[in-house]
Amino acid sequence: MSDGDLAEIATFGYERARDELVNVVKMLEQGGMDLDDSLALWERGEALATRCEEHLAGARKRVEDALSRRDREAEG
């Protein structure tokens, strides 16, 4: 996978990364590709999964921060 591909994936929103990851999984499950193509697709899938995880971690942090603020305001 090239640096350009990784840079492109780094700009994806959660939904786009998730949808493309679903397509990658479907293509890998279908088979019929040579080893090099399969490995390249697998690497892209790994990068997409990492991007999804980044988005989910960010969302989790925002929720935790909001709950923490709410608790502080309720105490004060």
All heavy atoms as a GROMACS GRO file, in nm:
protein
  592
    1MET      N    1   0.085  -0.117   0.000
    1MET     CA    2   0.000   0.000   0.000
    1MET      C    3   0.090   0.123   0.000
    1MET      O    4   0.184   0.134   0.078
    1MET     CB    5  -0.089  -0.005   0.124
    1MET     CG    6  -0.163   0.123   0.145
    1MET     SD    7  -0.298   0.112   0.259
    1MET     CE    8  -0.408   0.013   0.164
    2SER      N    9   0.057   0.216  -0.085
    2SER     CA   10   0.141   0.335  -0.099
    2SER      C   11   0.107   0.438   0.008
    2SER      O   12   0.001   0.434   0.071
    2SER     CB   13   0.121   0.398  -0.237
    2SER     OG   14  -0.006   0.460  -0.244
    3ASP      N   15   0.197   0.532   0.027
    3ASP     CA   16   0.173   0.641   0.121
    3ASP      C   17   0.053   0.724   0.078
    3ASP      O   18  -0.021   0.776   0.161
    3ASP     CB   19   0.297   0.730   0.132
    3ASP     CG   20   0.411   0.662   0.206
    3ASP    OD1   21   0.385   0.563   0.278
    3ASP    OD2   22   0.527   0.706   0.191
    4GLY      N   23   0.032   0.735  -0.053
    4GLY     CA   24  -0.083   0.809  -0.105
    4GLY      C   25  -0.214   0.743  -0.065
    4GLY      O   26  -0.311   0.811  -0.030
    5ASP      N   27  -0.216   0.608  -0.069
    5ASP     CA   28  -0.337   0.536  -0.027
    5ASP      C   29  -0.364   0.559   0.121
    5ASP      O   30  -0.477   0.580   0.162
    5ASP     CB   31  -0.323   0.386  -0.053
    5ASP     CG   32  -0.327   0.351  -0.200
    5ASP    OD1   33  -0.382   0.430  -0.280
    5ASP    OD2   34  -0.273   0.245  -0.236
    6LEU      N   35  -0.258   0.553   0.202
    6LEU     CA   36  -0.274   0.575   0.346
    6LEU      C   37  -0.319   0.717   0.376
    6LEU      O   38  -0.403   0.740   0.463
    6LEU     CB   39  -0.144   0.544   0.420
    6LEU     CG   40  -0.101   0.398   0.423
    6LEU    CD1   41   0.036   0.383   0.488
    6LEU    CD2   42  -0.204   0.313   0.496
    7ALA      N   43  -0.263   0.814   0.302
    7ALA     CA   44  -0.302   0.953   0.321
    7ALA      C   45  -0.449   0.972   0.282
    7ALA      O   46  -0.522   1.046   0.349
    7ALA     CB   47  -0.212   1.045   0.239
    8GLU      N   48  -0.491   0.905   0.176
    8GLU     CA   49  -0.632   0.914   0.134
    8GLU      C   50  -0.723   0.857   0.242
    8GLU      O   51  -0.822   0.920   0.280
    8GLU     CB   52  -0.652   0.838   0.003
    8GLU     CG   53  -0.797   0.837  -0.041
    8GLU     CD   54  -0.826   0.735  -0.150
    8GLU    OE1   55  -0.746   0.642  -0.171
    8GLU    OE2   56  -0.933   0.748  -0.212
    9ILE      N   57  -0.692   0.740   0.292
    9ILE     CA   58  -0.774   0.675   0.394
    9ILE      C   59  -0.780   0.761   0.521
    9ILE      O   60  -0.883   0.767   0.587
    9ILE     CB   61  -0.722   0.533   0.424
    9ILE    CG1   62  -0.751   0.443   0.303
    9ILE    CG2   63  -0.785   0.476   0.551
    9ILE    CD1   64  -0.688   0.306   0.310
   10ALA      N   65  -0.672   0.831   0.552
   10ALA     CA   66  -0.668   0.916   0.671
   10ALA      C   67  -0.769   1.030   0.663
   10ALA      O   68  -0.805   1.088   0.765
   10ALA     CB   69  -0.527   0.971   0.691
   11THR      N   70  -0.819   1.060   0.543
   11THR     CA   71  -0.918   1.168   0.528
   11THR      C   72  -1.061   1.115   0.533
   11THR      O   73  -1.154   1.195   0.535
   11THR     CB   74  -0.898   1.243   0.395
   11THR    OG1   75  -0.929   1.155   0.286
   11THR    CG2   76  -0.757   1.296   0.382
   12PHE      N   77  -1.079   0.986   0.534
   12PHE     CA   78  -1.213   0.927   0.529
   12PHE      C   79  -1.288   0.950   0.659
   12PHE      O   80  -1.233   0.937   0.768
   12PHE     CB   81  -1.206   0.776   0.506
   12PHE     CG   82  -1.168   0.733   0.367
   12PHE    CD1   83  -1.133   0.823   0.268
   12PHE    CD2   84  -1.166   0.599   0.336
   12PHE    CE1   85  -1.097   0.782   0.141
   12PHE    CE2   86  -1.130   0.556   0.208
   12PHE     CZ   87  -1.097   0.648   0.112
   13GLY      N   88  -1.416   0.980   0.645
   13GLY     CA   89  -1.505   0.980   0.760
   13GLY      C   90  -1.535   0.836   0.799
   13GLY      O   91  -1.504   0.741   0.726
   14TYR      N   92  -1.599   0.821   0.914
   14TYR     CA   93  -1.628   0.686   0.964
   14TYR      C   94  -1.712   0.606   0.865
   14TYR      O   95  -1.678   0.492   0.833
   14TYR     CB   96  -1.700   0.693   1.100
   14TYR     CG   97  -1.744   0.557   1.146
   14TYR    CD1   98  -1.652   0.468   1.200
   14TYR    CD2   99  -1.877   0.515   1.132
   14TYR    CE1  100  -1.690   0.342   1.240
   14TYR    CE2  101  -1.915   0.390   1.172
   14TYR     CZ  102  -1.822   0.303   1.227
   14TYR     OH  103  -1.860   0.177   1.266
   15GLU      N  104  -1.820   0.663   0.816
   15GLU     CA  105  -1.910   0.588   0.729
   15GLU      C  106  -1.843   0.544   0.600
   15GLU      O  107  -1.862   0.431   0.555
   15GLU     CB  108  -2.036   0.671   0.697
   15GLU     CG  109  -2.130   0.688   0.814
   15GLU     CD  110  -2.086   0.796   0.914
   15GLU    OE1  111  -1.991   0.872   0.883
   15GLU    OE2  112  -2.146   0.802   1.022
   16ARG      N  113  -1.762   0.632   0.543
   16ARG     CA  114  -1.693   0.595   0.419
   16ARG      C  115  -1.593   0.482   0.444
   16ARG      O  116  -1.585   0.387   0.367
   16ARG     CB  117  -1.622   0.716   0.359
   16ARG     CG  118  -1.554   0.681   0.229
   16ARG     CD  119  -1.500   0.801   0.158
   16ARG     NE  120  -1.432   0.759   0.036
   16ARG     CZ  121  -1.358   0.838  -0.038
   16ARG    NH1  122  -1.345   0.965  -0.006
   16ARG    NH2  123  -1.299   0.792  -0.146
   17ALA      N  124  -1.517   0.493   0.552
   17ALA     CA  125  -1.418   0.389   0.585
   17ALA      C  126  -1.489   0.257   0.613
   17ALA      O  127  -1.446   0.151   0.566
   17ALA     CB  128  -1.333   0.432   0.704
   18ARG      N  129  -1.599   0.261   0.687
   18ARG     CA  130  -1.674   0.140   0.719
   18ARG      C  131  -1.731   0.076   0.593
   18ARG      O  132  -1.718  -0.046   0.573
   18ARG     CB  133  -1.787   0.174   0.816
   18ARG     CG  134  -1.871   0.052   0.857
   18ARG     CD  135  -2.009   0.090   0.903
   18ARG     NE  136  -2.077   0.163   0.796
   18ARG     CZ  137  -2.162   0.262   0.816
   18ARG    NH1  138  -2.190   0.303   0.937
   18ARG    NH2  139  -2.220   0.323   0.714
   19ASP      N  140  -1.791   0.156   0.507
   19ASP     CA  141  -1.851   0.102   0.385
   19ASP      C  142  -1.745   0.039   0.294
   19ASP      O  143  -1.768  -0.068   0.237
   19ASP     CB  144  -1.926   0.211   0.309
   19ASP     CG  145  -2.052   0.256   0.382
   19ASP    OD1  146  -2.094   0.190   0.480
   19ASP    OD2  147  -2.108   0.360   0.342
   20GLU      N  148  -1.632   0.106   0.283
   20GLU     CA  149  -1.527   0.049   0.199
   20GLU      C  150  -1.469  -0.078   0.262
   20GLU      O  151  -1.437  -0.174   0.191
   20GLU     CB  152  -1.416   0.151   0.173
   20GLU     CG  153  -1.320   0.100   0.068
   20GLU     CD  154  -1.229   0.206   0.010
   20GLU    OE1  155  -1.267   0.325   0.009
   20GLU    OE2  156  -1.119   0.168  -0.036
   21LEU      N  157  -1.459  -0.080   0.394
   21LEU     CA  158  -1.411  -0.200   0.462
   21LEU      C  159  -1.505  -0.318   0.437
   21LEU      O  160  -1.460  -0.430   0.412
   21LEU     CB  161  -1.396  -0.172   0.612
   21LEU     CG  162  -1.349  -0.289   0.698
   21LEU    CD1  163  -1.214  -0.343   0.649
   21LEU    CD2  164  -1.340  -0.246   0.844
   22VAL      N  165  -1.634  -0.293   0.440
   22VAL     CA  166  -1.732  -0.398   0.410
   22VAL      C  167  -1.709  -0.452   0.269
   22VAL      O  168  -1.711  -0.574   0.246
   22VAL     CB  169  -1.876  -0.345   0.427
   22VAL    CG1  170  -1.979  -0.441   0.368
   22VAL    CG2  171  -1.906  -0.319   0.574
   23ASN      N  172  -1.684  -0.364   0.174
   23ASN     CA  173  -1.658  -0.407   0.036
   23ASN      C  174  -1.529  -0.488   0.026
   23ASN      O  175  -1.524  -0.587  -0.048
   23ASN     CB  176  -1.654  -0.287  -0.058
   23ASN     CG  177  -1.791  -0.226  -0.080
   23ASN    OD1  178  -1.893  -0.293  -0.067
   23ASN    ND2  179  -1.794  -0.098  -0.110
   24VAL      N  180  -1.427  -0.446   0.098
   24VAL     CA  181  -1.300  -0.519   0.097
   24VAL      C  182  -1.321  -0.660   0.149
   24VAL      O  183  -1.273  -0.758   0.090
   24VAL     CB  184  -1.193  -0.444   0.180
   24VAL    CG1  185  -1.074  -0.533   0.210
   24VAL    CG2  186  -1.147  -0.318   0.106
   25VAL      N  187  -1.394  -0.673   0.258
   25VAL     CA  188  -1.420  -0.805   0.316
   25VAL      C  189  -1.495  -0.893   0.216
   25VAL      O  190  -1.462  -1.010   0.196
   25VAL     CB  191  -1.497  -0.793   0.450
   25VAL    CG1  192  -1.547  -0.928   0.497
   25VAL    CG2  193  -1.409  -0.727   0.555
   26LYS      N  194  -1.596  -0.837   0.150
   26LYS     CA  195  -1.672  -0.913   0.050
   26LYS      C  196  -1.582  -0.962  -0.062
   26LYS      O  197  -1.591  -1.078  -0.105
   26LYS     CB  198  -1.785  -0.828  -0.008
   26LYS     CG  199  -1.901  -0.809   0.084
   26LYS     CD  200  -2.008  -0.722   0.019
   26LYS     CE  201  -2.119  -0.689   0.116
   26LYS     NZ  202  -2.219  -0.599   0.056
   27MET      N  203  -1.494  -0.874  -0.110
   27MET     CA  204  -1.404  -0.912  -0.220
   27MET      C  205  -1.308  -1.022  -0.176
   27MET      O  206  -1.282  -1.116  -0.252
   27MET     CB  207  -1.327  -0.790  -0.269
   27MET     CG  208  -1.416  -0.689  -0.341
   27MET     SD  209  -1.332  -0.535  -0.382
   27MET     CE  210  -1.209  -0.592  -0.497
   28LEU      N  211  -1.257  -1.011  -0.054
   28LEU     CA  212  -1.166  -1.114  -0.004
   28LEU      C  213  -1.238  -1.247   0.014
   28LEU      O  214  -1.182  -1.353  -0.013
   28LEU     CB  215  -1.101  -1.069   0.128
   28LEU     CG  216  -0.996  -0.960   0.115
   28LEU    CD1  217  -0.957  -0.906   0.252
   28LEU    CD2  218  -0.873  -1.012   0.041
   29GLU      N  219  -1.363  -1.242   0.061
   29GLU     CA  220  -1.439  -1.365   0.079
   29GLU      C  221  -1.471  -1.434  -0.054
   29GLU      O  222  -1.478  -1.556  -0.059
   29GLU     CB  223  -1.570  -1.335   0.154
   29GLU     CG  224  -1.549  -1.306   0.301
   29GLU     CD  225  -1.676  -1.267   0.374
   29GLU    OE1  226  -1.775  -1.228   0.306
   29GLU    OE2  227  -1.677  -1.275   0.497
   30GLN      N  228  -1.489  -1.355  -0.158
   30GLN     CA  229  -1.519  -1.412  -0.290
   30GLN      C  230  -1.400  -1.486  -0.346
   30GLN      O  231  -1.416  -1.582  -0.422
   30GLN     CB  232  -1.563  -1.302  -0.387
   30GLN     CG  233  -1.698  -1.246  -0.358
   30GLN     CD  234  -1.732  -1.127  -0.446
   30GLN    OE1  235  -1.650  -1.082  -0.526
   30GLN    NE2  236  -1.852  -1.075  -0.431
   31GLY      N  237  -1.280  -1.441  -0.312
   31GLY     CA  238  -1.160  -1.506  -0.362
   31GLY      C  239  -1.140  -1.480  -0.510
   31GLY      O  240  -1.194  -1.386  -0.568
   32GLY      N  241  -1.060  -1.564  -0.572
   32GLY     CA  242  -1.036  -1.554  -0.715
   32GLY      C  243  -0.926  -1.456  -0.754
   32GLY      O  244  -0.898  -1.439  -0.872
   33MET      N  245  -0.864  -1.391  -0.655
   33MET     CA  246  -0.757  -1.296  -0.685
   33MET      C  247  -0.622  -1.366  -0.666
   33MET      O  248  -0.613  -1.463  -0.590
   33MET     CB  249  -0.763  -1.176  -0.590
   33MET     CG  250  -0.881  -1.086  -0.614
   33MET     SD  251  -0.881  -0.947  -0.500
   33MET     CE  252  -0.950  -1.026  -0.357
   34ASP      N  253  -0.522  -1.313  -0.733
   34ASP     CA  254  -0.389  -1.369  -0.709
   34ASP      C  255  -0.339  -1.320  -0.572
   34ASP      O  256  -0.398  -1.232  -0.509
   34ASP     CB  257  -0.292  -1.337  -0.822
   34ASP     CG  258  -0.258  -1.189  -0.834
   34ASP    OD1  259  -0.262  -1.116  -0.733
   34ASP    OD2  260  -0.226  -1.146  -0.946
   35LEU      N  261  -0.231  -1.380  -0.526
   35LEU     CA  262  -0.181  -1.353  -0.392
   35LEU      C  263  -0.146  -1.206  -0.372
   35LEU      O  264  -0.181  -1.147  -0.268
   35LEU     CB  265  -0.060  -1.442  -0.364
   35LEU     CG  266   0.001  -1.429  -0.224
   35LEU    CD1  267  -0.102  -1.461  -0.117
   35LEU    CD2  268   0.122  -1.518  -0.212
   36ASP      N  269  -0.079  -1.145  -0.467
   36ASP     CA  270  -0.039  -1.005  -0.452
   36ASP      C  271  -0.160  -0.913  -0.439
   36ASP      O  272  -0.161  -0.822  -0.355
   36ASP     CB  273   0.049  -0.959  -0.569
   36ASP     CG  274   0.188  -1.019  -0.564
   36ASP    OD1  275   0.234  -1.054  -0.453
   36ASP    OD2  276   0.251  -1.029  -0.671
   37ASP      N  277  -0.262  -0.936  -0.521
   37ASP     CA  278  -0.383  -0.854  -0.513
   37ASP      C  279  -0.455  -0.876  -0.380
   37ASP      O  280  -0.505  -0.782  -0.320
   37ASP     CB  281  -0.478  -0.885  -0.629
   37ASP     CG  282  -0.425  -0.834  -0.762
   37ASP    OD1  283  -0.337  -0.745  -0.762
   37ASP    OD2  284  -0.473  -0.884  -0.867
   38SER      N  285  -0.460  -1.001  -0.336
   38SER     CA  286  -0.525  -1.031  -0.209
   38SER      C  287  -0.452  -0.963  -0.093
   38SER      O  288  -0.516  -0.907  -0.004
   38SER     CB  289  -0.527  -1.182  -0.184
   38SER     OG  290  -0.610  -1.247  -0.277
   39LEU      N  291  -0.320  -0.966  -0.095
   39LEU     CA  292  -0.244  -0.902   0.012
   39LEU      C  293  -0.262  -0.750   0.010
   39LEU      O  294  -0.276  -0.688   0.116
   39LEU     CB  295  -0.095  -0.937   0.000
   39LEU     CG  296  -0.059  -1.080   0.039
   39LEU    CD1  297   0.088  -1.108   0.007
   39LEU    CD2  298  -0.088  -1.104   0.185
   40ALA      N  299  -0.264  -0.691  -0.108
   40ALA     CA  300  -0.285  -0.547  -0.118
   40ALA      C  301  -0.423  -0.509  -0.065
   40ALA      O  302  -0.438  -0.409   0.007
   40ALA     CB  303  -0.268  -0.501  -0.263
   41LEU      N  304  -0.522  -0.590  -0.097
   41LEU     CA  305  -0.657  -0.564  -0.050
   41LEU      C  306  -0.665  -0.582   0.102
   41LEU      O  307  -0.728  -0.504   0.173
   41LEU     CB  308  -0.756  -0.657  -0.121
   41LEU     CG  309  -0.902  -0.618  -0.117
   41LEU    CD1  310  -0.924  -0.476  -0.170
   41LEU    CD2  311  -0.984  -0.718  -0.197
   42TRP      N  312  -0.597  -0.684   0.154
   42TRP     CA  313  -0.592  -0.706   0.298
   42TRP      C  314  -0.529  -0.585   0.368
   42TRP      O  315  -0.581  -0.538   0.470
   42TRP     CB  316  -0.511  -0.832   0.328
   42TRP     CG  317  -0.493  -0.855   0.475
   42TRP    CD1  318  -0.391  -0.813   0.554
   42TRP    CD2  319  -0.584  -0.922   0.562
   42TRP    NE1  320  -0.411  -0.851   0.684
   42TRP    CE2  321  -0.529  -0.918   0.692
   42TRP    CE3  322  -0.707  -0.985   0.542
   42TRP    CZ2  323  -0.593  -0.975   0.800
   42TRP    CZ3  324  -0.769  -1.042   0.652
   42TRP    CH2  325  -0.712  -1.037   0.778
   43GLU      N  326  -0.419  -0.534   0.314
   43GLU     CA  327  -0.354  -0.417   0.373
   43GLU      C  328  -0.447  -0.297   0.373
   43GLU      O  329  -0.453  -0.221   0.470
   43GLU     CB  330  -0.225  -0.384   0.297
   43GLU     CG  331  -0.115  -0.485   0.319
   43GLU     CD  332   0.005  -0.462   0.230
   43GLU    OE1  333  -0.008  -0.392   0.126
   43GLU    OE2  334   0.112  -0.515   0.262
   44ARG      N  335  -0.521  -0.279   0.266
   44ARG     CA  336  -0.617  -0.168   0.260
   44ARG      C  337  -0.725  -0.188   0.366
   44ARG      O  338  -0.765  -0.093   0.434
   44ARG     CB  339  -0.678  -0.157   0.120
   44ARG     CG  340  -0.769  -0.036   0.105
   44ARG     CD  341  -0.804  -0.008  -0.039
   44ARG     NE  342  -0.885   0.111  -0.052
   44ARG     CZ  343  -0.839   0.234  -0.058
   44ARG    NH1  344  -0.708   0.255  -0.055
   44ARG    NH2  345  -0.921   0.338  -0.069
   45GLY      N  346  -0.771  -0.310   0.380
   45GLY     CA  347  -0.870  -0.340   0.483
   45GLY      C  348  -0.819  -0.310   0.623
   45GLY      O  349  -0.892  -0.255   0.706
   46GLU      N  350  -0.695  -0.343   0.649
   46GLU     CA  351  -0.635  -0.312   0.780
   46GLU      C  352  -0.630  -0.162   0.803
   46GLU      O  353  -0.661  -0.114   0.913
   46GLU     CB  354  -0.494  -0.371   0.789
   46GLU     CG  355  -0.491  -0.522   0.804
   46GLU     CD  356  -0.541  -0.568   0.940
   46GLU    OE1  357  -0.513  -0.502   1.041
   46GLU    OE2  358  -0.609  -0.672   0.943
   47ALA      N  359  -0.593  -0.087   0.701
   47ALA     CA  360  -0.587   0.059   0.714
   47ALA      C  361  -0.727   0.117   0.736
   47ALA      O  362  -0.746   0.209   0.817
   47ALA     CB  363  -0.522   0.121   0.591
   48LEU      N  364  -0.826   0.063   0.668
   48LEU     CA  365  -0.964   0.109   0.685
   48LEU      C  366  -1.015   0.076   0.825
   48LEU      O  367  -1.082   0.158   0.888
   48LEU     CB  368  -1.054   0.046   0.578
   48LEU     CG  369  -1.031   0.097   0.436
   48LEU    CD1  370  -1.093   0.001   0.335
   48LEU    CD2  371  -1.086   0.238   0.419
   49ALA      N  372  -0.984  -0.043   0.873
   49ALA     CA  373  -1.026  -0.081   1.008
   49ALA      C  374  -0.962   0.010   1.113
   49ALA      O  375  -1.028   0.052   1.208
   49ALA     CB  376  -0.990  -0.228   1.035
   50THR      N  377  -0.836   0.043   1.094
   50THR     CA  378  -0.768   0.135   1.185
   50THR      C  379  -0.836   0.271   1.184
   50THR      O  380  -0.856   0.334   1.289
   50THR     CB  381  -0.620   0.148   1.147
   50THR    OG1  382  -0.558   0.019   1.162
   50THR    CG2  383  -0.548   0.249   1.234
   51ARG      N  384  -0.874   0.319   1.066
   51ARG     CA  385  -0.942   0.448   1.055
   51ARG      C  386  -1.076   0.445   1.128
   51ARG      O  387  -1.111   0.539   1.199
   51ARG     CB  388  -0.962   0.486   0.908
   51ARG     CG  389  -1.019   0.622   0.886
   51ARG     CD  390  -0.924   0.731   0.933
   51ARG     NE  391  -0.986   0.860   0.917
   51ARG     CZ  392  -0.973   0.960   1.002
   51ARG    NH1  393  -0.897   0.947   1.108
   51ARG    NH2  394  -1.034   1.074   0.981
   52CYS      N  395  -1.150   0.336   1.114
   52CYS     CA  396  -1.277   0.323   1.185
   52CYS      C  397  -1.253   0.326   1.336
   52CYS      O  398  -1.328   0.393   1.410
   52CYS     CB  399  -1.347   0.192   1.146
   52CYS     SG  400  -1.418   0.192   0.980
   53GLU      N  401  -1.152   0.256   1.382
   53GLU     CA  402  -1.120   0.254   1.525
   53GLU      C  403  -1.083   0.393   1.576
   53GLU      O  404  -1.120   0.431   1.687
   53GLU     CB  405  -1.006   0.156   1.552
   53GLU     CG  406  -1.048   0.011   1.536
   53GLU     CD  407  -0.931  -0.085   1.545
   53GLU    OE1  408  -0.817  -0.042   1.576
   53GLU    OE2  409  -0.954  -0.204   1.522
   54GLU      N  410  -1.013   0.470   1.494
   54GLU     CA  411  -0.978   0.608   1.533
   54GLU      C  412  -1.104   0.692   1.553
   54GLU      O  413  -1.115   0.767   1.650
   54GLU     CB  414  -0.889   0.672   1.428
   54GLU     CG  415  -0.751   0.613   1.418
   54GLU     CD  416  -0.673   0.659   1.296
   54GLU    OE1  417  -0.731   0.726   1.207
   54GLU    OE2  418  -0.554   0.626   1.289
   55HIS      N  419  -1.198   0.678   1.461
   55HIS     CA  420  -1.323   0.753   1.472
   55HIS      C  421  -1.401   0.711   1.596
   55HIS      O  422  -1.454   0.795   1.670
   55HIS     CB  423  -1.410   0.735   1.348
   55HIS     CG  424  -1.374   0.825   1.235
   55HIS    ND1  425  -1.398   0.959   1.236
   55HIS    CD2  426  -1.314   0.798   1.116
   55HIS    CE1  427  -1.355   1.013   1.123
   55HIS    NE2  428  -1.303   0.917   1.049
   56LEU      N  429  -1.408   0.582   1.621
   56LEU     CA  430  -1.482   0.533   1.736
   56LEU      C  431  -1.417   0.576   1.867
   56LEU      O  432  -1.486   0.612   1.963
   56LEU     CB  433  -1.496   0.381   1.730
   56LEU     CG  434  -1.585   0.330   1.616
   56LEU    CD1  435  -1.580   0.178   1.610
   56LEU    CD2  436  -1.728   0.378   1.633
   57ALA      N  437  -1.285   0.575   1.871
   57ALA     CA  438  -1.214   0.621   1.991
   57ALA      C  439  -1.241   0.769   2.016
   57ALA      O  440  -1.261   0.812   2.130
   57ALA     CB  441  -1.064   0.594   1.978
   58GLY      N  442  -1.242   0.847   1.910
   58GLY     CA  443  -1.272   0.990   1.922
   58GLY      C  444  -1.414   1.014   1.972
   58GLY      O  445  -1.438   1.099   2.057
   59ALA      N  446  -1.508   0.936   1.920
   59ALA     CA  447  -1.647   0.949   1.963
   59ALA      C  448  -1.661   0.908   2.109
   59ALA      O  449  -1.731   0.975   2.187
   59ALA     CB  450  -1.738   0.864   1.875
   60ARG      N  451  -1.594   0.802   2.147
   60ARG     CA  452  -1.598   0.755   2.286
   60ARG      C  453  -1.544   0.863   2.380
   60ARG      O  454  -1.602   0.891   2.486
   60ARG     CB  455  -1.518   0.627   2.300
   60ARG     CG  456  -1.528   0.560   2.434
   60ARG     CD  457  -1.451   0.426   2.438
   60ARG     NE  458  -1.488   0.336   2.331
   60ARG     CZ  459  -1.407   0.301   2.230
   60ARG    NH1  460  -1.285   0.349   2.223
   60ARG    NH2  461  -1.448   0.219   2.137
   61LYS      N  462  -1.435   0.927   2.341
   61LYS     CA  463  -1.375   1.032   2.422
   61LYS      C  464  -1.470   1.150   2.437
   61LYS      O  465  -1.484   1.208   2.546
   61LYS     CB  466  -1.243   1.077   2.358
   61LYS     CG  467  -1.175   1.194   2.424
   61LYS     CD  468  -1.098   1.150   2.546
   61LYS     CE  469  -1.008   1.261   2.598
   61LYS     NZ  470  -1.063   1.331   2.711
   62ARG      N  471  -1.537   1.187   2.329
   62ARG     CA  472  -1.632   1.300   2.335
   62ARG      C  473  -1.747   1.269   2.430
   62ARG      O  474  -1.790   1.355   2.508
   62ARG     CB  475  -1.685   1.331   2.196
   62ARG     CG  476  -1.581   1.397   2.106
   62ARG     CD  477  -1.631   1.419   1.967
   62ARG     NE  478  -1.746   1.509   1.966
   62ARG     CZ  479  -1.822   1.530   1.860
   62ARG    NH1  480  -1.795   1.470   1.746
   62ARG    NH2  481  -1.924   1.612   1.866
   63VAL      N  482  -1.797   1.145   2.427
   63VAL     CA  483  -1.905   1.107   2.518
   63VAL      C  484  -1.856   1.110   2.662
   63VAL      O  485  -1.924   1.163   2.751
   63VAL     CB  486  -1.961   0.967   2.481
   63VAL    CG1  487  -2.053   0.914   2.590
   63VAL    CG2  488  -2.034   0.972   2.347
   64GLU      N  489  -1.739   1.053   2.686
   64GLU     CA  490  -1.684   1.054   2.821
   64GLU      C  491  -1.663   1.196   2.873
   64GLU      O  492  -1.694   1.225   2.989
   64GLU     CB  493  -1.551   0.977   2.825
   64GLU     CG  494  -1.568   0.828   2.808
   64GLU     CD  495  -1.437   0.755   2.787
   64GLU    OE1  496  -1.330   0.820   2.777
   64GLU    OE2  497  -1.441   0.630   2.780
   65ASP      N  498  -1.613   1.284   2.788
   65ASP     CA  499  -1.594   1.425   2.827
   65ASP      C  500  -1.727   1.492   2.860
   65ASP      O  501  -1.737   1.566   2.958
   65ASP     CB  502  -1.520   1.502   2.718
   65ASP     CG  503  -1.375   1.461   2.704
   65ASP    OD1  504  -1.323   1.389   2.792
   65ASP    OD2  505  -1.313   1.500   2.602
   66ALA      N  506  -1.828   1.466   2.778
   66ALA     CA  507  -1.959   1.527   2.801
   66ALA      C  508  -2.020   1.477   2.932
   66ALA      O  509  -2.076   1.555   3.010
   66ALA     CB  510  -2.053   1.496   2.684
   67LEU      N  511  -2.006   1.348   2.960
   67LEU     CA  512  -2.058   1.293   3.085
   67LEU      C  513  -1.983   1.349   3.205
   67LEU      O  514  -2.043   1.378   3.309
   67LEU     CB  515  -2.050   1.140   3.084
   67LEU     CG  516  -2.144   1.069   2.986
   67LEU    CD1  517  -2.115   0.920   2.983
   67LEU    CD2  518  -2.289   1.096   3.019
   68SER      N  519  -1.854   1.365   3.190
   68SER     CA  520  -1.773   1.422   3.298
   68SER      C  521  -1.814   1.566   3.327
   68SER      O  522  -1.828   1.606   3.443
   68SER     CB  523  -1.625   1.414   3.261
   68SER     OG  524  -1.546   1.472   3.362
   69ARG      N  525  -1.835   1.644   3.221
   69ARG     CA  526  -1.881   1.783   3.238
   69ARG      C  527  -2.017   1.787   3.308
   69ARG      O  528  -2.040   1.866   3.398
   69ARG     CB  529  -1.889   1.855   3.104
   69ARG     CG  530  -1.759   1.912   3.056
   69ARG     CD  531  -1.780   2.009   2.939
   69ARG     NE  532  -1.857   1.952   2.830
   69ARG     CZ  533  -1.807   1.878   2.732
   69ARG    NH1  534  -1.678   1.850   2.729
   69ARG    NH2  535  -1.884   1.831   2.636
   70ARG      N  536  -2.105   1.700   3.265
   70ARG     CA  537  -2.239   1.695   3.324
   70ARG      C  538  -2.230   1.662   3.474
   70ARG      O  539  -2.297   1.723   3.556
   70ARG     CB  540  -2.324   1.590   3.254
   70ARG     CG  541  -2.468   1.584   3.306
   70ARG     CD  542  -2.536   1.456   3.274
   70ARG     NE  543  -2.468   1.348   3.343
   70ARG     CZ  544  -2.489   1.221   3.320
   70ARG    NH1  545  -2.574   1.184   3.228
   70ARG    NH2  546  -2.426   1.128   3.387
   71ASP      N  547  -2.146   1.565   3.508
   71ASP     CA  548  -2.130   1.528   3.649
   71ASP      C  549  -2.072   1.642   3.732
   71ASP      O  550  -2.116   1.666   3.844
   71ASP     CB  551  -2.042   1.403   3.661
   71ASP     CG  552  -2.111   1.279   3.606
   71ASP    OD1  553  -2.235   1.281   3.586
   71ASP    OD2  554  -2.039   1.179   3.583
   72ARG      N  555  -1.973   1.713   3.675
   72ARG     CA  556  -1.914   1.827   3.748
   72ARG      C  557  -2.017   1.936   3.769
   72ARG      O  558  -2.022   1.998   3.875
   72ARG     CB  559  -1.793   1.880   3.672
   72ARG     CG  560  -1.668   1.796   3.688
   72ARG     CD  561  -1.544   1.869   3.640
   72ARG     NE  562  -1.555   1.928   3.509
   72ARG     CZ  563  -1.526   1.868   3.393
   72ARG    NH1  564  -1.484   1.743   3.394
   72ARG    NH2  565  -1.538   1.931   3.279
   73GLU      N  566  -2.098   1.962   3.667
   73GLU     CA  567  -2.201   2.067   3.678
   73GLU      C  568  -2.307   2.028   3.781
   73GLU      O  569  -2.359   2.114   3.852
   73GLU     CB  570  -2.263   2.094   3.542
   73GLU     CG  571  -2.170   2.162   3.446
   73GLU     CD  572  -2.223   2.170   3.303
   73GLU    OE1  573  -2.338   2.123   3.280
   73GLU    OE2  574  -2.151   2.222   3.217
   74ALA      N  575  -2.339   1.900   3.788
   74ALA     CA  576  -2.440   1.854   3.884
   74ALA      C  577  -2.388   1.864   4.028
   74ALA      O  578  -2.466   1.890   4.120
   74ALA     CB  579  -2.479   1.709   3.853
   75GLU      N  580  -2.256   1.849   4.045
   75GLU     CA  581  -2.197   1.858   4.178
   75GLU      C  582  -2.184   2.003   4.224
   75GLU      O  583  -2.190   2.032   4.343
   75GLU     CB  584  -2.057   1.795   4.179
   75GLU     CG  585  -2.059   1.646   4.164
   75GLU     CD  586  -1.918   1.589   4.147
   75GLU    OE1  587  -1.821   1.668   4.142
   75GLU    OE2  588  -1.905   1.466   4.138
   76GLY      N  589  -2.161   2.093   4.130
   76GLY     CA  590  -2.127   2.230   4.165
   76GLY      C  591  -2.241   2.318   4.177
   76GLY      O  592  -2.265   2.406   4.244
   0.00000   0.00000   0.00000
